[in-house]
Amino acid sequence: MKGGTRAIRGTFFDLIDDPWKHIGKEQEAARFVRDGLLVVKDGVIADFGPFDEVSPRHPGLEVTHLRDRIILPGFIDGHVHFPQVRVLGAYGNQLLDWLQTWIFPEELKYRDRDYAREAAGKFFDALLAGGTTTCQAFTTSSPVSSEEFFEEATRRNMRVLAGLTGIDRFAPADFLNTPEDFYRESKRLIEQYHRKGRNLYAITPRFAVGCTDELMRACRRLKEEYPDCWINTHISENPSEIRTAKVHYPDCEDYTQVHEKHGLLGPKFTAGHGVWLSNDEMRRFSKAGAAISFCPLSNMFLGSGLFRLGRAKDPEHPVRLSVGSDVGGGNAFSLIRVLEEAYKVGMCNNTMLDGSVNPREQDMAEAERNKLSPYRAFYLATLGGAHSLYLDDTLGNFDAGKEADFVALDWNAGQLAMRWHQSLAVGGEGPQTIDQAAQLLFGVMTCGDDRNIDETWIAGERAYKKGEK
């Protein structure tokens, strides 16, 4: 973290609890400070609260005032592919065909260090422009891509999780790595990057369709030797993928058991998608403390299906959740866009509420949990995302002691300028109450995009300003 102390004044909104625990009273899970002061020392939040209370404790401190903005904790992308930045929006049928046609040929290019390095710069530029300050990312089967990813993240002082991708079938021969090479190179990369600066290492079996038993055993061995590392993978994204995984693992009753069998399902485990997980698999995720990253943009883009948000938030068996852009299956880096699509998925899941005709057998309580209010949405993108990654002691809101990553939203940008000019933003004063702030954020979520990101701050330093290079 960089040294020095500074203060940021403005209007702040963050989550202090899971709003699904406060049904009917979601405001209790949030914190709104209309005129607040955030004091940062050496990249960490030292003090926070109303300006009139906090400022006397820090006399003489230089204050940066972000006017006409609403300031939130930095967004956390739980599932994104670094080497797919150049195939964003590629047309390609459904998942397995799309991988063969577009993704594997592109990712092969990341063996070239110059190609990977240039792409890393564009990737992190896009994250910051979308308000994303932390990501859990896939690289490729080439160690070069992981090295360039971590090196660029280090230059920008960003909190990231990533690791060498393990895949030893289902891809072109020159794309594959052997279990032995994957194990050896993963050890080297862990020693080189894990907990160096703000880098964290995720052991990364790409998905069961692409991993033999031998490679999955190599992942288990790595996790046993480095229990402090994370695990990042995919699960139950597409019906044809599930059928193919069953062929490769006939001894497993379902997709989740593949990871249980190899000792991987547990804390610090994240699987992207989870669209077709059964109720029993959701319960096992919950019991294990494992997480799912909800990726609505890519699920819709590739026709994978509708994730059952309400089932995952079952209060008896809650699953840790983040949201992911899943670029390049997802067609935008902006988590604002991701939240918009997540809202629509919840609404579509609620089209049929009668359990007798709904093939999902959804009850009314689950239907209520599908509704993505602004409190719930921005929880998933901030504190909830941190909780899913076991980083909520470090990231996710403005509590003292947490890393000072945050984003300033401009409610007058893009389409919102038309909606809010004569309502909440009258007189340029912005929201005055927590309910008004939530209404404003819902407008940002459903009508906004990266144009609403005015500034992105990393460890108390401004890393992005809209309109500036």
N, C-alpha and C positions, 0 to 999 in steps of 0.2 A: 504494500500500500504506500502511496505517496504521502509525504509528511505535510504538516501544516494544518491550521484550523480555519474554517470558513463557515458562513451561515447563509442559508437560503430562506427567504421569506415568501409566503404565498398562501394559496388555498390548497389544503391537503385532504386526501381521502385514502384510507387504507382499510384492510380487514384485520381484525384481531381474533377472529374465531371463524369456524365453519358455519356459514349461514343456513345450511341444511339442518343444523341442530336447533335452529331458531325459527321454525316454520310459523308464519304469521307475525313474527317479530324480528325480521331479518336485520333491522337497523341495529339491534343489539350486538350483532357480529361485526359491525363497522365502526369506524372512527372518522369524524369530519371536523376539521379545524379550519374555519373560514379565513382567519388571519393567523397563520402559524409561523413558527421559526424552527428550522431544522439545522442543528449545529453538528458539523462534521469535523472530526479530528483524525488525521492519518487514515482517511478513507472509511472510517467507521462512525456511525451515529453516536454522538456524545450526549445529545440532549434534544428533546422535541416536545412541542406543546404550543399553546397560544402565545402569540408574540409578546403580549403584555406580561406574561408570566416568565417566559424564558429569557427575553432580552436583558433584564436586569442582572441575570446571573452571568452575563458575558459582556461586560462593558468594554467598549472600544473595538469590538469585533466587526470587521468589514462584513456588510450584509449585501447579498445579491437578491434583488426583489423581482420575482417572476410575476408580472402583473397579467391579469386577464387570462390566467391559465389555471387548470386544475392539476395538481401534482399527485402522481400515484407511484407506488413502488415499481421498479423496473419489471417488465414482463419476462416470464420464464417459459421458454419453448421446450417442452418435454420430449419432442421427437422431430428431428430435422436431419436431412441428408446433405452434408457439406458438398460432396462431389456431384450433386445434381443441379447446382445453380445454373448451369448452362443449358439444361434441358427442361427448364421450367415451362410448363404449358405444352409439352409434347403430346400430340395426339397418339393414342396407342391402345385402344380396346381396354381389356381388363388386366388385372395385376400381372399374372404370369407371362402373358404375351408382351405386355408393356415393358417388363424387365428385360426380356430377351431382345426386343426390338430397339429400345432406346437406352436403357440404363446401363447394362453391362458394357456395351461398346463405349459409352461416355466415360464410365468409371475407369476403364482400362487406361485412359489417357493420363490418369493421375499418378502413373508410375514416373512420369516426366516431372521433375522438380519445378521447373520454371512454370509449367502449365498449372500445377497444383498451387504454387505460390501466388500466381496472379489471381486464380480463382478464390483463394482464401481472402485476399483483400476485398474482392467484390462481395463475397459471402458476408463478411463481418460488416461491411458498409451497409448492406441490405438489412441485416439484423438491427443495427442501431437506428436506421431510418424508420424502422417499424416499431421502435420502442422496446425491443428485446435486449435485455442486458445479460441474461444467462440462457444457455442452451445445453441440451443433451443431444449430441450429434453422432451420426454415423460417418465414418470415413470410407475407406475402401480396403480391399485385401492387400494393398501395397503399403508397406510401412512409410513410404515417402508422404502419402497423403495425411497420415496421422501426425507426422513430424511437422509438416507445414501448417496444419490446423493448430496445433498447440503453440507453435512459434508465433503465429499471427495473433492468437488469443493473448499470449504473453505480452506482445508489443502493445496491445490495447488494454491490458490489465483487466480482462474480463473473466468472470467465473464461468467455466465450461466443464462439461463431462464428455469424454469421447474415448475411443479405443480402436485398435486394429480390428477390422471386420473379418470374422472367420467364416469361410465358405469353401467346401471341398466337393460340391456336386451342384448340378443344375445350372451351371454357368459355363461359358467358354473355357477351354482347358487352360489358356494362358491367364485367365482371371482367378483361377482357384489357388488356394494355399493348402498345403498338407497340414494335418494336425500337428506334426512335429515342428514345421516352420512357424505355424501360428503360435504355438506354445513358446518357442524360443524368442520370437520377435516381440510377443506380448510382454514377456518378462523384461526384455530390454527396455521397451517403451514405458512400462510401469516404473522401473528404476529411474528412468530419465525424466519423466514428467509428473508422476502422481504426487500431488501436494507440493509441487514446485510452483511458487506463486499462487495463483488462483486456479490452477489446473487440477482436475480430478480425473481418474482413469476408470473407464467402464469396460469390463470384459465383454466382448461383443460377438456372440454367435448370431449371424444375420437372421436366419429363421430355420425352423426344423427341416423344411424342404431342401435347404442348401447345406445342411450339416449332417455328417454321418455320426454314428455312435462314437467313433474315435475322436472326432472333433469336439463333440459335447463332453466327452470325458476329459479332454484337454482343458476345456473351460472350467470343469469342476476342480481339476487339479490347481489351476490358477487361482480360483476363488478360495480354496483351502490354504494356499500358500500366501495369498494376499487378501485376507478377509475384509480389509478396509476398503477394497475396491467395490465399485458398482457393477451391475450387470444390465446390459441394454440389448433388446431383441425385438422381434415382431411376434404377434400371435393372432390367430383366428381372424385374419383380415378379410378373407375371400373364401367362399365355399369350395372352389376348386383347389385352392391351397390346402384347405383342411383335408380334403379327400386324398391329396397327394401325400401329405404328412402321414396319414393313416397307413398308406401303402409302405412308407419307409419305416414306420414304427408300429408294426402290427400288434406288438405286445402292450401297447398303451391304449387305454380306453378312450382317451381324448387328448387334445393338444396340450392341455396343462400338464398332464401326467408325463409328457416328454421331459419337461423341465423339473418336475418332482423326481423323476427317476434318476436324473443326473445331479441332484442336489443343488439346483440353482434357484428354485422358487423360494423367496424369502425376503427379508429386508434389503433395501437397496437394489431390488430387481424391478426393472420397468419393461413392460412389453407394449409396443405400439399397437393400437387399433382395438383388439378385443371385441370386434363387432359381433361375432358369432359364438362367444363364450356362453355356455349353459349356465343356468342358475347355480348348479352345484360347483362349476368352475369358479364363478364369482365368489361363492362362499369360501372356497379354498384359497383364492387370492387374498381375501380379507383376513382369514386366519393366519396366513403366512406373513402378512405385512407387506405383500408385493403390490406393485402399482401398475396401472394402465394409463397410457397416454392417449387421450381422445383426439382423433385427427379427422374432424368432419370435412374439411376441404378435400382431402385426398379420398376419403371414403365415398364422397359423392362424385368426385371427378372420375374415379375408376369404377364407379358402380358397385362398390363393395357392400354397401348396406348401411343401416341406421343403428348407431351405437345406442344401447339402452342405458342412458344416463340415470334414469330413475331407479333401475335395478342396481346399478353400481353404488348408488347412494342409499341403499336399504339401510336403515338405522341399526338393524340387527346384525348385518354383515357388510359394513361399509368398506369400500375399496378405495385406497389412495388413488387420486386422480390428478393428472395434469392435462393441459391441452397442448397439441403439437401442430405446427404448420405442415409437417411432413413434406416440405419442398424436396424434390420436384413432383411427387404425386399430388401434393397440395399445390395450388396454383397461385399462392401469395405468401410472402414472408410475414405479412402483417397479422399479428394475433388479434387485432380488432376485427379483421375479416374472418378469422377463425371463429371468434365468438359469435359473430353474426350467423355463420353457418351452423354453429352448435345450437343456437337458439331455434333455428328452423328445424333441425333434426328433432329436438324435443317436441316441437309443435306437431311434426309429422307423426311421431310416435304416439301422440295423443289423439290422432284422428279417429281411432276406434277404441272406445273405452269399455265396451261390453266384453267381459272375459269370455263369454260363450262363443263369440265370433272372432275375437282377436287371436290370431295364431300365436302371439307372444304371451297370451294369458295374463295380460297386464291388469292389475287391480287399480282402484281409484287412488290409493296412496302412492303407488308407483307413478301414476299419471301426474299427480301433483309434483312429484320430485323431478319429473322431466322438464318442468318449466324453468327456463334459465333467466331468472331475474338479473338485474345489473349487479346485485350483491353477490349472487352465486357465480355469475360469469367472471367478474374481476377477482373473485376469490380463486377460481381455478387458474387464472393467469398470473397470480401473484403468490399469496400465502399458501394456497392449496397446491400450487405447483411445487413450491419449496417443501411442503409437507410430504408430497409424493416422493421427493428425492432425498428425504431425510436431511434437508438443509434448512428447515424452518427455524433452527436456532441461529442461522447465519443470514438468511434472506427472507423477503416476503412482505415485510411491513416496516413501519418507522420506529419500532422499539429501539431504545438505546442499546448499543452493543452490536447491532446488526450492520452489515456492510451497506454503504450509502450509494446504492444503485437506484435511480428513480427516473421518471419520465414526466415531462410537462406537456399536457394536452391542450390544444387550441380548439375551443368549441366554435370558433368563427370560421374555421377552414372547411373547404370542400362544400358538400351539400348541406352541412349543418348550419352554414351561414344563413341560409334561407329560413330554416326552421326556428332557430333560437334567437334571431335578431329581435323579435318583438315578444319574446316570452321570458325565459330565464335570464337572458343576457341583457335585459333592458338596462340602459344606463351604463353598461359596461361593468356592472358590479358582480356579475356571475351569481352562482347559487348561494343562498343565504342559510339554508338548512340542509340536513343530511338527506331528507327526501328529495329536495330539489337537486342536490348533487347526484343522487341515484338516477333521477329522471334524465339529467343531463348526460350521464354516462351511458344510459340505455340508448339515447340518441346517438352518441358517439359509436356505440357498439353496432347499431343496426343501420346507420346511414354513413358511417365514417370509414376511414382507411388510413394509410400512412400519411396522408396529407394533414391529419389531425395531430401528428407527432411534431411538436415544435422543437423540443430539446430532449436529448437523452444524456443522462449523467452516469458516469462509472466511477465508483469509489470517491464520490464528492468532486469529481472533475467533469466538466462538460465535454462529452465525446462526440456529440452531434448537434448541429443547429440547422434547422430547415433553411434552405436557400444558400447555405455556405458550403464551400468545399474544404 
